[in-house]
Every structure is written in structure tokens, then in C-alpha cells.
């Protein structure tokens, strides 16, 4: 599986099941009400596109900068106060 899109699901948390697909290239979690991204997000090392639009994120983990293949990070319509230096 290379693409996973989840939207309009009231998770309130980052779904750990996503880590079952380590070869994901595109992950979309829109309108899921998540408020944090786990620090081990970097384990999805093949991600090229990460769309976290329309959630309740106030920050991103420093590990977000550890992606070597990430081309597009979409975080619009969140509540981000700060961004990691990476």
C-alpha cells in the first residue's frame, strides 16, 4: 500500500494503525480532530506527501524534519503555535 487517505473520522488521536504500512508514500489525515503527531512518525520513512489539514494540531514533533523523501507537508487550518527548527 502506497497511499492512505482518512478524512472526516473523529479520531482525536493519531491512528497507530498507520504504522502497519511502512512503505506509505502518501498519507492524508484530514478532518480527523487529531491534536498531536507521534514522535515516531519518522518511521514512515518513505513518505513523500503528508497532509494533516483541518485538525487541531498545535505543534509538530521535531522528528518531522527527519524525513528524507518528504516533498510536501500540508498543515493548513490547524492551531499551530510553533514549528520545529528542523
C-alpha positions in Angstrom: 0.0 0.0 0.0 1.4 3.4 -1.0 -1.5 5.7 -0.4 -3.7 6.1 2.6 -6.4 8.7 2.9 -8.5 9.1 6.0 -10.8 12.0 6.4 -13.8 13.2 8.4 -13.3 10.5 11.1 -13.4 11.7 14.7 -10.3 10.0 15.9 -9.0 12.7 18.2 -5.6 10.9 18.1 -3.1 9.8 15.5 -4.2 6.3 14.4 -1.4 3.9 15.3 -2.7 1.5 12.6 -1.0 3.8 10.1 2.3 2.3 11.1 1.2 -1.1 9.7 2.1 0.4 6.3 5.8 1.3 6.5 6.0 1.8 2.7 3.4 4.6 2.5 4.3 7.3 0.1 1.3 9.5 0.7 -0.7 9.9 4.0 -3.7 12.1 4.3 -5.4 12.6 7.7 -7.8 15.4 7.1 -10.6 16.5 9.4 -9.8 13.8 12.0 -9.6 16.1 15.0 -6.1 14.9 15.9 -4.2 17.2 18.2 -0.8 15.6 18.3 1.6 13.7 15.9 3.6 10.9 17.5 7.3 11.4 17.7 7.9 8.1 15.8 6.2 9.5 12.7 9.7 9.4 11.2 9.3 5.6 11.0 7.2 6.2 7.8 10.5 6.9 6.1 9.1 6.6 2.5 6.5 9.4 2.9 6.6 11.9 0.1 3.3 13.7 0.9 1.9 14.2 4.4 -1.4 16.1 4.6 -2.6 16.9 8.1 -5.1 19.6 7.1 -8.1 20.7 9.2 -7.2 19.2 12.5 -6.4 20.5 16.0 -2.6 20.4 15.8 -0.8 23.0 18.0 2.7 21.7 17.2 4.7 19.3 15.2 7.3 16.9 16.5 11.0 17.7 15.9 11.2 14.4 14.0 9.1 15.8 11.2 12.4 17.1 9.8 13.9 13.6 9.7 12.1 12.6 6.5 14.5 12.3 3.6 11.9 11.9 0.9 9.1 14.2 2.1 8.3 16.7 -0.7 5.1 18.1 0.6 3.8 18.8 4.1 0.3 20.3 4.3 -0.8 21.6 7.7 -3.3 24.3 6.8 -6.2 25.0 9.1 -4.7 23.8 12.3 -3.8 25.7 15.5 -0.1 25.6 15.1 1.7 28.0 17.6 5.3 27.0 16.7 7.2 25.0 14.1 10.2 22.8 14.9 13.5 24.1 13.7 14.0 21.1 11.5 
